[in-house]
Amino acid sequence: MPPTNAQRAKTLQEITTTLSVAEVISAAKNFFPRRNSVYAAFLDREGPGYVTFRGQGGEEIVIGAAKTEAGTRVSGSTYLFDQQVSRFFSGLPTADVMAISAPALAAGANP
């Protein structure tokens, strides 16, 4: 079994939510600048479906969102702010991916 890279699992996190892409981006823009000053990150760039922030030492946080059949898939990438991304994700309502995927699985699709 190859060794797992624990930091890689922290640097890219994903969740599926019931929020729209615009609602996810808006939530991120409200969440990250309001953190404790040590962990605050400020808006750097924004575009359709993504937003980037800069924090201490220029560290970057990237939040991307895309609509899928199961809901809105949200990805968060960072090296130092993994706990803050996790906390942001924990405040998003999650989509019931299994309920949406069940018909496909019953039809014989591979998970």
Beta strands, then each sheet from edge to edge (+ up, - down):
strand 1: 12-17
strand 2: 42-47
strand 3: 50-54
strand 4: 60-68
strand 5: 71-78
sheet 1: 1+ 5- 4+ 3- 2+
end
